Amino acid sequence: MDIQDQLKKLFPEHTPEETPEAEPSNIWLQDDPILCKYEKRKGKPITILEGYNGASEDFKILAKELKTTLSVGGSFKDDKIIIQGDYRDKIMKLLKEKGFNVKRVGG
């Protein structure tokens, strides 16, 4: 007896719902590359993404996705995404998978 059968016995009136498929990202893709910079502020490394010329709400959504995917902290200020730590390679890979042009700046 598998788990589905056990659940049907416990909850006979429940009908299982279909899990919705992941919606495609509606973030606007641009022609100019997003700049991926590395800096140190107060001795700590940060990665800065700038150069996105779409809606700022889309860039905030992208910032949240990056932070949750990388499991790091960060913020969105002045049309820039600031990620704590040096994650340029991982961020560039994630953005290229989403279809963005990314340019590495510095080092």
N, C-alpha and C positions, 0 to 999 in steps of 0.2 A: 504494500500500500504506500503510494507516494504522498507527498505533502499536499498536493491538490485534492486528493480524495479525503484526506483527513480534514482539510479546511471545509470541504463540502458537507461533511458530517457535522462539524461544529456549527457552521453557519449555512443551513439549507436554503434560506431565502435570499442569500446574497448572490448577485450576479457579478462576475468579475468584469472589470472595465478594461478596455484596451489601453495600453500605455501609448500616449501620443509620441510620435517620432520627433526627434529634435528638429526644431524649425530652422530653416536656413537663416544665417545671419543677414540682417538687412542693413548692415553698415555700408555706407557709401564708400566705394573704392575710388581712389584718385590717381591722376597721372603722375604727379610729382612724388618723389620718394619721401618716406618718413625718415627723419634723421634720428639715429640712435647714438647718443653720446654717453661718455663715461666721465664722471667727475668725482672729486672727493670734497665733501663738505664736512668741516669740523673733524677731519681725519677719517671719516667713514665713506666707503664707496657708494655711489648711487648711479643709476642708469636713467637717462633722460630721453624721452621720445617727444619730438616736436616736428612741426611741419605739416600737420593734418589740416586740410582746409575744408572739411565738411562741417556738419553740425556739431556743436560742442557736446550735445547729449550723446551722439554716437561715439565720440571720443571717450566720454565718461564710461560708457558701456564697455568699450574696448579696454579701458584701464581696469575695470572690475574683473573682466575675464582674465586679463594677464595676471593680476594679483592673486586670484583664486587658483589659477593653473600652476603658478610658480610657488604658491603658499608663502608669499612674502608680503610685507607692508609696502605702502606707497601712498601717493596722493595725486590729485589732479588740480593743478594751479596754472593760471595764465595760459591756457591752451597748451599745457605741457603735462605729460605723464611722468611722474617721478617714482621710480621703483628703488627700494632699498637693496643695495648689493649690486655686484657686477654680473648681470644676466644678459649681456648683449647677444651672445650667441643663441641662447635659448629663445629670447624674445624675437630675434630676427628670424629664426626658424618658424616660430609660431605665426608671425605676421606673414611670412611667405606662403605658408599653408593656407592662410585666409585669403591670399590673393593680392596682398599689398606689395608695393615696391619699397624696399628698405635700403638705406644707405648708412654704412658704418662711418662715424666721424671720430677721428682721434684714436691713436693707439691701436 
